């Protein structure tokens, strides 16, 4: 079971992800709406994993990945992207994100991405 921080500016997406994670035995220990909030909550909560949206107000997911990885080089981050954001996903992975899932979320893909990180 992983302790997870969900980062997405869309409440509906956070709720969908939270339901998928809960059904598979993971614990959502926090949610953030902006990249800036994600960095603050990461420091506070020290989750096992972060699911990170790319496009958000304030600070985008790419910058948030960079800042979280500066705080914790071992941080496990999975990007959540819309179709067509491949360039941004590649940039996030080059900065240390571990994987990505495409919205709308498919439960099996989300769970398999998380399980691979903890094997």
Secondary structure, 3 states (H helix, E strand, C coil): CCEEEEECCCHHHHHHHHHHHHHCCCEEEEEECCHHHHHHHHHHHCCCEEEEECCCCCCCHHHHHHHHHHHCCCCCEEEEECCCCHHHHHHHHHCCCCEEEECCCCHHHHHHHHHHHCC
